[in-house]
Amino acid sequence: MQEWTPSVSIAAPITSPPHATAARAIVVSRRLLVGCGIVLLALYLVLFQDFVSQQFRFAISMPSDWGHTLIIPFVAGYLVWLRRSELAALQPFTPSWWGIGPIIVGVGWYSLCVFGPKPLFHHNAMSVGILLTLLGTAWLLFGTSALRWLWFPIAFWWVFGQSVSEVFMNRLTFQMQDVSAVGAQFMLTACGVDIDRNGNTLVVWSDGVPHPLNVAEACSGMRMLVAFMALGVFLARTRLAGFWSRTVLVLAGIPVALGVNVLRVGTTGIFAMFDKNFADGEFHELIGFVWLVPALFMYMGVLWLIRNLFVATKEAAGAM
């Protein structure tokens, strides 16, 4: 009798072609990102509706002061898009459960601000909860390595994408009104204009007729300062490398904004000598917009100078 012995055959594992696997991975990754983005956006708009609706009202009712906050989210998205190659190199993303902590703290703090004691129901206080929630979400979904590239766009939105407390703004604006008034007085005096100053009020004299010019909050230069600080941070992040070069560019926005605003107030004072209506109304706003053009060129010149100065310094140091 022939003895029967079981035979065992080991079959090669069935694998998909490499190109098919990669294609499926790309399709799933894109669908997952788009789907999660839509769901999270809808969820957060509902969850943070108090903050979102209030910020939207600020931007619409005071466009000259806070209208830029409607653009900042798109700028933050562009900052993420600029890092698409770095983020693509990290795929597939490795989620980190550590992100749950900031999400819980952020949602909890926001809920406390909305439903808790009345002093906590503050626009900027609520934004802290949203910041923690967004950072935690990015950490949870995309992992620690991706958070290295995602934290800056989120922080950029948080700093420049919301209205600032009136208490803080009024205190800072009052100081800037003094700077603008003193600077405009010095400028007009140097131009031979007879001018007096009483606090934030300038009196321009022409043929013995006084023309008062009040340096109000709108003339303080605060809008221009906020705009140039946001522009400076954006350019520093996208056009410069190195801590010191970026810091110098951002800080350069302060004297540029203040200096151009002094020129704006001084120009308004000169026009007020001919017609007092030039000191307010639409013409007053037009002067502000016109001075934004040379201010932008000045700031871009500062960027060019910093880029060439730091490059030249590095080349000289390397030659030693």
NUTI-251955 format. One record per residue (C-alpha): residue number from 1; residue in one letter; x, y, z. Coordinates in nm, 2 decimals, decimal comma. Layout:
residues N
+------+------+--------+--------+--------+
! resi ! resn !      X !      Y !      Z !
+------+------+--------+--------+--------+
!  NUM !    A !      X !      Y !      Z !
...
+------+------+--------+--------+--------+
END
This chain:
residues 320
+------+------+--------+--------+--------+
! resi ! resn !      X !      Y !      Z !
+------+------+--------+--------+--------+
!    1 !    M !   0,00 !   0,00 !   0,00 !
!    2 !    Q !   0,13 !   0,34 !  -0,09 !
!    3 !    E !   0,15 !   0,58 !   0,20 !
!    4 !    W !  -0,02 !   0,91 !   0,14 !
!    5 !    T !   0,15 !   1,22 !   0,25 !
!    6 !    P !  -0,01 !   1,56 !   0,24 !
!    7 !    S !   0,15 !   1,81 !   0,01 !
!    8 !    V !   0,17 !   2,17 !   0,10 !
!    9 !    S !   0,22 !   2,43 !  -0,17 !
!   10 !    I !   0,30 !   2,79 !  -0,09 !
!   11 !    A !   0,15 !   3,03 !  -0,33 !
!   12 !    A !   0,30 !   3,36 !  -0,40 !
!   13 !    P !   0,09 !   3,64 !  -0,25 !
!   14 !    I !  -0,14 !   3,82 !  -0,48 !
!   15 !    T !  -0,02 !   4,18 !  -0,52 !
!   16 !    S !  -0,16 !   4,46 !  -0,72 !
!   17 !    P !   0,06 !   4,63 !  -0,97 !
!   18 !    P !   0,26 !   4,91 !  -0,81 !
!   19 !    H !   0,11 !   5,18 !  -1,03 !
!   20 !    A !  -0,25 !   5,07 !  -0,93 !
!   21 !    T !  -0,17 !   5,09 !  -0,56 !
!   22 !    A !  -0,02 !   5,43 !  -0,59 !
!   23 !    A !  -0,31 !   5,55 !  -0,79 !
!   24 !    R !  -0,56 !   5,43 !  -0,54 !
!   25 !    A !  -0,36 !   5,59 !  -0,26 !
!   26 !    I !  -0,36 !   5,93 !  -0,44 !
!   27 !    V !  -0,73 !   5,92 !  -0,50 !
!   28 !    V !  -0,82 !   5,82 !  -0,15 !
!   29 !    S !  -0,59 !   6,08 !   0,00 !
!   30 !    R !  -0,74 !   6,36 !  -0,20 !
!   31 !    R !  -1,10 !   6,25 !  -0,13 !
!   32 !    L !  -1,02 !   6,21 !   0,24 !
!   33 !    L !  -0,86 !   6,56 !   0,26 !
!   34 !    V !  -1,14 !   6,73 !   0,07 !
!   35 !    G !  -1,41 !   6,54 !   0,26 !
!   36 !    C !  -1,26 !   6,61 !   0,60 !
!   37 !    G !  -1,21 !   6,97 !   0,51 !
!   38 !    I !  -1,57 !   7,02 !   0,41 !
!   39 !    V !  -1,71 !   6,84 !   0,72 !
!   40 !    L !  -1,47 !   7,02 !   0,96 !
!   41 !    L !  -1,55 !   7,36 !   0,80 !
!   42 !    A !  -1,92 !   7,31 !   0,84 !
!   43 !    L !  -1,88 !   7,17 !   1,19 !
!   44 !    Y !  -1,66 !   7,46 !   1,31 !
!   45 !    L !  -1,88 !   7,72 !   1,15 !
!   46 !    V !  -2,17 !   7,59 !   1,36 !
!   47 !    L !  -1,96 !   7,53 !   1,67 !
!   48 !    F !  -1,80 !   7,88 !   1,66 !
!   49 !    Q !  -2,10 !   8,07 !   1,51 !
!   50 !    D !  -2,09 !   8,34 !   1,78 !
!   51 !    F !  -1,73 !   8,43 !   1,70 !
!   52 !    V !  -1,78 !   8,40 !   1,32 !
!   53 !    S !  -2,10 !   8,60 !   1,30 !
!   54 !    Q !  -1,95 !   8,87 !   1,52 !
!   55 !    Q !  -1,63 !   8,90 !   1,32 !
!   56 !    F !  -1,83 !   8,91 !   1,00 !
!   57 !    R !  -2,04 !   9,20 !   1,14 !
!   58 !    F !  -1,72 !   9,39 !   1,24 !
!   59 !    A !  -1,57 !   9,35 !   0,89 !
!   60 !    I !  -1,89 !   9,46 !   0,71 !
!   61 !    S !  -1,98 !   9,75 !   0,94 !
!   62 !    M !  -1,62 !   9,88 !   0,97 !
!   63 !    P !  -1,45 !   9,78 !   0,64 !
!   64 !    S !  -1,18 !  10,04 !   0,66 !
!   65 !    D !  -1,07 !   9,90 !   1,00 !
!   66 !    W !  -1,15 !   9,53 !   0,98 !
!   67 !    G !  -1,24 !   9,45 !   0,62 !
!   68 !    H !  -0,90 !   9,29 !   0,57 !
!   69 !    T !  -1,00 !   9,01 !   0,81 !
!   70 !    L !  -1,22 !   8,86 !   0,54 !
!   71 !    I !  -0,91 !   8,82 !   0,32 !
!   72 !    I !  -0,68 !   8,68 !   0,59 !
!   73 !    P !  -0,82 !   8,32 !   0,58 !
!   74 !    F !  -0,75 !   8,30 !   0,21 !
!   75 !    V !  -0,39 !   8,43 !   0,27 !
!   76 !    A !  -0,35 !   8,16 !   0,54 !
!   77 !    G !  -0,47 !   7,90 !   0,29 !
!   78 !    Y !  -0,22 !   8,02 !   0,04 !
!   79 !    L !   0,06 !   7,98 !   0,30 !
!   80 !    V !  -0,05 !   7,62 !   0,34 !
!   81 !    W !  -0,05 !   7,58 !  -0,04 !
!   82 !    L !   0,31 !   7,71 !  -0,06 !
!   83 !    R !   0,41 !   7,41 !   0,16 !
!   84 !    R !   0,24 !   7,15 !  -0,05 !
!   85 !    S !   0,56 !   6,98 !  -0,15 !
!   86 !    E !   0,68 !   6,95 !   0,21 !
!   87 !    L !   0,34 !   6,82 !   0,31 !
!   88 !    A !   0,32 !   6,58 !   0,02 !
!   89 !    A !   0,66 !   6,43 !   0,12 !
!   90 !    L !   0,51 !   6,34 !   0,46 !
!   91 !    Q !   0,23 !   6,13 !   0,31 !
!   92 !    P !   0,08 !   5,90 !   0,43 !
!   93 !    F !   0,02 !   6,12 !   0,73 !
!   94 !    T !   0,05 !   5,97 !   1,07 !
!   95 !    P !  -0,22 !   6,10 !   1,30 !
!   96 !    S !  -0,13 !   6,19 !   1,65 !
!   97 !    W !  -0,37 !   6,13 !   1,94 !
!   98 !    W !  -0,19 !   6,41 !   2,13 !
!   99 !    G !  -0,41 !   6,65 !   1,93 !
!  100 !    I !  -0,72 !   6,56 !   2,12 !
!  101 !    G !  -0,58 !   6,75 !   2,42 !
!  102 !    P !  -0,58 !   7,10 !   2,26 !
!  103 !    I !  -0,92 !   7,02 !   2,10 !
!  104 !    I !  -1,08 !   6,95 !   2,43 !
!  105 !    V !  -0,92 !   7,25 !   2,60 !
!  106 !    G !  -1,01 !   7,48 !   2,31 !
!  107 !    V !  -1,37 !   7,37 !   2,28 !
!  108 !    G !  -1,40 !   7,38 !   2,66 !
!  109 !    W !  -1,26 !   7,74 !   2,68 !
!  110 !    Y !  -1,48 !   7,86 !   2,40 !
!  111 !    S !  -1,79 !   7,71 !   2,57 !
!  112 !    L !  -1,69 !   7,88 !   2,89 !
!  113 !    C !  -1,66 !   8,21 !   2,72 !
!  114 !    V !  -2,00 !   8,17 !   2,55 !
!  115 !    F !  -2,20 !   8,02 !   2,84 !
!  116 !    G !  -1,99 !   8,12 !   3,14 !
!  117 !    P !  -1,95 !   8,45 !   3,33 !
!  118 !    K !  -2,03 !   8,75 !   3,13 !
!  119 !    P !  -1,68 !   8,91 !   3,15 !
!  120 !    L !  -1,54 !   8,61 !   2,95 !
!  121 !    F !  -1,78 !   8,67 !   2,66 !
!  122 !    H !  -1,51 !   8,86 !   2,48 !
!  123 !    H !  -1,43 !   8,83 !   2,11 !
!  124 !    N !  -1,05 !   8,79 !   2,16 !
!  125 !    A !  -1,10 !   8,55 !   2,45 !
!  126 !    M !  -1,32 !   8,32 !   2,24 !
!  127 !    S !  -1,05 !   8,33 !   1,96 !
!  128 !    V !  -0,81 !   8,16 !   2,20 !
!  129 !    G !  -1,03 !   7,85 !   2,21 !
!  130 !    I !  -1,06 !   7,85 !   1,83 !
!  131 !    L !  -0,68 !   7,87 !   1,80 !
!  132 !    L !  -0,63 !   7,57 !   2,03 !
!  133 !    T !  -0,90 !   7,37 !   1,85 !
!  134 !    L !  -0,75 !   7,43 !   1,50 !
!  135 !    L !  -0,40 !   7,35 !   1,62 !
!  136 !    G !  -0,53 !   7,03 !   1,79 !
!  137 !    T !  -0,72 !   6,93 !   1,48 !
!  138 !    A !  -0,42 !   6,97 !   1,25 !
!  139 !    W !  -0,21 !   6,78 !   1,50 !
!  140 !    L !  -0,46 !   6,50 !   1,53 !
!  141 !    L !  -0,53 !   6,45 !   1,16 !
!  142 !    F !  -0,19 !   6,51 !   1,00 !
!  143 !    G !   0,06 !   6,44 !   1,28 !
!  144 !    T !   0,35 !   6,61 !   1,45 !
!  145 !    S !   0,57 !   6,64 !   1,14 !
!  146 !    A !   0,29 !   6,81 !   0,94 !
!  147 !    L !   0,22 !   7,05 !   1,23 !
!  148 !    R !   0,56 !   7,19 !   1,17 !
!  149 !    W !   0,43 !   7,35 !   0,85 !
!  150 !    L !   0,07 !   7,41 !   0,95 !
!  151 !    W !   0,11 !   7,60 !   1,27 !
!  152 !    F !   0,22 !   7,92 !   1,11 !
!  153 !    P !  -0,08 !   7,97 !   0,87 !
!  154 !    I !  -0,31 !   7,90 !   1,17 !
!  155 !    A !  -0,12 !   8,15 !   1,39 !
!  156 !    F !  -0,12 !   8,41 !   1,10 !
!  157 !    W !  -0,50 !   8,39 !   1,08 !
!  158 !    W !  -0,53 !   8,42 !   1,46 !
!  159 !    V !  -0,32 !   8,73 !   1,48 !
!  160 !    F !  -0,45 !   8,92 !   1,18 !
!  161 !    G !  -0,78 !   8,76 !   1,11 !
!  162 !    Q !  -0,98 !   8,90 !   1,40 !
!  163 !    S !  -1,08 !   9,24 !   1,54 !
!  164 !    V !  -0,88 !   9,36 !   1,83 !
!  165 !    S !  -1,02 !   9,48 !   2,16 !
!  166 !    E !  -1,13 !   9,84 !   2,16 !
!  167 !    V !  -0,96 !   9,90 !   2,50 !
!  168 !    F !  -0,62 !   9,80 !   2,36 !
!  169 !    M !  -0,68 !   9,97 !   2,03 !
!  170 !    N !  -0,78 !  10,30 !   2,19 !
!  171 !    R !  -0,48 !  10,31 !   2,41 !
!  172 !    L !  -0,24 !  10,24 !   2,12 !
!  173 !    T !  -0,43 !  10,46 !   1,88 !
!  174 !    F !  -0,41 !  10,76 !   2,12 !
!  175 !    Q !  -0,03 !  10,72 !   2,13 !
!  176 !    M !  -0,01 !  10,71 !   1,75 !
!  177 !    Q !  -0,23 !  11,02 !   1,72 !
!  178 !    D !   0,03 !  11,21 !   1,92 !
!  179 !    V !   0,31 !  11,08 !   1,69 !
!  180 !    S !   0,12 !  11,18 !   1,38 !
!  181 !    A !   0,03 !  11,52 !   1,51 !
!  182 !    V !   0,38 !  11,60 !   1,63 !
!  183 !    G !   0,53 !  11,47 !   1,30 !
!  184 !    A !   0,29 !  11,66 !   1,08 !
!  185 !    Q !   0,36 !  11,98 !   1,28 !
!  186 !    F !   0,73 !  11,94 !   1,23 !
!  187 !    M !   0,68 !  11,87 !   0,86 !
!  188 !    L !   0,46 !  12,17 !   0,79 !
!  189 !    T !   0,68 !  12,40 !   1,00 !
!  190 !    A !   0,98 !  12,29 !   0,78 !
!  191 !    C !   0,78 !  12,37 !   0,47 !
!  192 !    G !   0,72 !  12,73 !   0,60 !
!  193 !    V !   0,36 !  12,68 !   0,70 !
!  194 !    D !   0,23 !  12,87 !   1,01 !
!  195 !    I !   0,09 !  12,60 !   1,23 !
!  196 !    D !  -0,01 !  12,56 !   1,60 !
!  197 !    R !  -0,07 !  12,24 !   1,78 !
!  198 !    N !  -0,30 !  12,18 !   2,08 !
!  199 !    G !  -0,29 !  11,81 !   2,17 !
!  200 !    N !  -0,41 !  11,62 !   1,86 !
!  201 !    T !  -0,55 !  11,93 !   1,70 !
!  202 !    L !  -0,35 !  12,12 !   1,44 !
!  203 !    V !  -0,44 !  12,47 !   1,34 !
!  204 !    V !  -0,30 !  12,57 !   1,00 !
!  205 !    W !  -0,30 !  12,95 !   0,94 !
!  206 !    S !  -0,35 !  13,10 !   0,60 !
!  207 !    D !  -0,38 !  13,48 !   0,55 !
!  208 !    G !  -0,47 !  13,51 !   0,92 !
!  209 !    V !  -0,75 !  13,26 !   0,88 !
!  210 !    P !  -0,73 !  12,95 !   1,11 !
!  211 !    H !  -0,79 !  12,60 !   0,96 !
!  212 !    P !  -0,83 !  12,34 !   1,23 !
!  213 !    L !  -0,72 !  11,99 !   1,16 !
!  214 !    N !  -0,81 !  11,72 !   1,41 !
!  215 !    V !  -0,59 !  11,41 !   1,40 !
!  216 !    A !  -0,87 !  11,17 !   1,49 !
!  217 !    E !  -0,86 !  10,79 !   1,53 !
!  218 !    A !  -0,90 !  10,75 !   1,16 !
!  219 !    C !  -0,58 !  10,96 !   1,10 !
!  220 !    S !  -0,37 !  10,78 !   1,36 !
!  221 !    G !  -0,22 !  10,54 !   1,11 !
!  222 !    M !  -0,34 !  10,23 !   1,29 !
!  223 !    R !  -0,50 !  10,08 !   0,98 !
!  224 !    M !  -0,18 !  10,13 !   0,79 !
!  225 !    L !   0,02 !   9,98 !   1,07 !
!  226 !    V !  -0,19 !   9,67 !   1,09 !
!  227 !    A !  -0,18 !   9,63 !   0,71 !
!  228 !    F !   0,20 !   9,66 !   0,69 !
!  229 !    M !   0,25 !   9,43 !   0,99 !
!  230 !    A !   0,04 !   9,16 !   0,81 !
!  231 !    L !   0,22 !   9,23 !   0,48 !
!  232 !    G !   0,56 !   9,22 !   0,66 !
!  233 !    V !   0,49 !   8,89 !   0,83 !
!  234 !    F !   0,37 !   8,74 !   0,50 !
!  235 !    L !   0,67 !   8,86 !   0,30 !
!  236 !    A !   0,91 !   8,76 !   0,57 !
!  237 !    R !   0,77 !   8,41 !   0,57 !
!  238 !    T !   0,76 !   8,37 !   0,19 !
!  239 !    R !   1,06 !   8,58 !   0,07 !
!  240 !    L !   1,32 !   8,57 !   0,34 !
!  241 !    A !   1,52 !   8,31 !   0,53 !
!  242 !    G !   1,67 !   8,36 !   0,87 !
!  243 !    F !   1,54 !   8,49 !   1,19 !
!  244 !    W !   1,71 !   8,83 !   1,19 !
!  245 !    S !   1,62 !   8,93 !   0,83 !
!  246 !    R !   1,26 !   8,84 !   0,89 !
!  247 !    T !   1,25 !   9,03 !   1,22 !
!  248 !    V !   1,40 !   9,34 !   1,06 !
!  249 !    L !   1,15 !   9,34 !   0,78 !
!  250 !    V !   0,85 !   9,30 !   1,01 !
!  251 !    L !   0,97 !   9,58 !   1,25 !
!  252 !    A !   1,05 !   9,80 !   0,95 !
!  253 !    G !   0,67 !   9,82 !   0,89 !
!  254 !    I !   0,63 !  10,03 !   1,20 !
!  255 !    P !   0,84 !  10,34 !   1,09 !
!  256 !    V !   0,72 !  10,31 !   0,73 !
!  257 !    A !   0,36 !  10,31 !   0,84 !
!  258 !    L !   0,41 !  10,60 !   1,09 !
!  259 !    G !   0,62 !  10,80 !   0,85 !
!  260 !    V !   0,38 !  10,77 !   0,56 !
!  261 !    N !   0,09 !  10,86 !   0,79 !
!  262 !    V !   0,28 !  11,18 !   0,90 !
!  263 !    L !   0,31 !  11,27 !   0,53 !
!  264 !    R !  -0,06 !  11,20 !   0,49 !
!  265 !    V !  -0,16 !  11,43 !   0,78 !
!  266 !    G !   0,08 !  11,70 !   0,66 !
!  267 !    T !  -0,06 !  11,68 !   0,30 !
!  268 !    T !  -0,41 !  11,71 !   0,44 !
!  269 !    G !  -0,31 !  12,02 !   0,63 !
!  270 !    I !  -0,17 !  12,18 !   0,32 !
!  271 !    F !  -0,49 !  12,11 !   0,13 !
!  272 !    A !  -0,70 !  12,24 !   0,42 !
!  273 !    M !  -0,53 !  12,58 !   0,37 !
!  274 !    F !  -0,72 !  12,61 !   0,04 !
!  275 !    D !  -1,05 !  12,44 !   0,14 !
!  276 !    K !  -1,15 !  12,31 !   0,48 !
!  277 !    N !  -1,36 !  12,05 !   0,32 !
!  278 !    F !  -1,04 !  11,88 !   0,20 !
!  279 !    A !  -0,97 !  11,78 !   0,57 !
!  280 !    D !  -1,26 !  11,54 !   0,59 !
!  281 !    G !  -1,50 !  11,34 !   0,39 !
!  282 !    E !  -1,42 !  11,14 !   0,07 !
!  283 !    F !  -1,12 !  11,36 !  -0,02 !
!  284 !    H !  -0,97 !  11,28 !   0,32 !
!  285 !    E !  -1,01 !  10,91 !   0,25 !
!  286 !    L !  -0,87 !  10,95 !  -0,10 !
!  287 !    I !  -0,55 !  11,10 !   0,04 !
!  288 !    G !  -0,50 !  10,80 !   0,26 !
!  289 !    F !  -0,54 !  10,56 !  -0,03 !
!  290 !    V !  -0,31 !  10,76 !  -0,25 !
!  291 !    W !  -0,03 !  10,75 !   0,01 !
!  292 !    L !  -0,06 !  10,37 !   0,03 !
!  293 !    V !   0,11 !  10,35 !  -0,31 !
!  294 !    P !   0,44 !  10,51 !  -0,22 !
!  295 !    A !   0,42 !  10,34 !   0,12 !
!  296 !    L !   0,40 !  10,00 !  -0,05 !
!  297 !    F !   0,70 !  10,09 !  -0,28 !
!  298 !    M !   0,90 !  10,20 !   0,03 !
!  299 !    Y !   0,83 !   9,88 !   0,21 !
!  300 !    M !   0,92 !   9,67 !  -0,10 !
!  301 !    G !   1,24 !   9,87 !  -0,12 !
!  302 !    V !   1,31 !   9,78 !   0,24 !
!  303 !    L !   1,26 !   9,41 !   0,15 !
!  304 !    W !   1,50 !   9,45 !  -0,15 !
!  305 !    L !   1,76 !   9,62 !   0,08 !
!  306 !    I !   1,74 !   9,35 !   0,34 !
!  307 !    R !   1,76 !   9,07 !   0,09 !
!  308 !    N !   2,07 !   9,22 !  -0,07 !
!  309 !    L !   2,23 !   9,33 !   0,25 !
!  310 !    F !   2,20 !   8,99 !   0,43 !
!  311 !    V !   2,32 !   8,81 !   0,11 !
!  312 !    A !   2,62 !   9,04 !   0,08 !
!  313 !    T !   2,70 !   8,99 !   0,45 !
!  314 !    K !   2,69 !   8,61 !   0,42 !
!  315 !    E !   2,91 !   8,62 !   0,11 !
!  316 !    A !   3,16 !   8,84 !   0,28 !
!  317 !    A !   3,16 !   8,62 !   0,58 !
!  318 !    G !   3,21 !   8,31 !   0,37 !
!  319 !    A !   3,51 !   8,47 !   0,19 !
!  320 !    M !   3,70 !   8,52 !   0,51 !
+------+------+--------+--------+--------+
END
